[in-house]
Amino acid sequence: MALTADQQREAARRIASWRTDPEQVVCVACDRPGLAIIDRSARPYAEWYALSCAACGLDETLHIALGPPVQSLD
């Protein structure tokens, strides 16, 4: 099951919520509690999150591209 564009945007919001309260995140596909999120990011280049839900079987990876590191001119 691939996430729609709307679900991807909502997943990014729920990942932000997960950072502050990891126990209260609900699935982007079925809206049930218990979305498992694993941060597999390769900062500073990209954020990668593995999303899974035991209730509905969601098993997806969300990629968020980050801009290249800014080089100092000093």
Secondary structure as GFF3:
##gff-version 3
##sequence-region A 1 74
A	DSSP	alpha_helix	5	20	.	.	.	ID=ss1
A	DSSP	three_ten_helix	22	24	.	.	.	ID=ss2
A	DSSP	beta_strand	36	39	.	.	.	ID=ss3
A	DSSP	beta_strand	46	52	.	.	.	ID=ss4
A	DSSP	beta_strand	59	65	.	.	.	ID=ss5
###
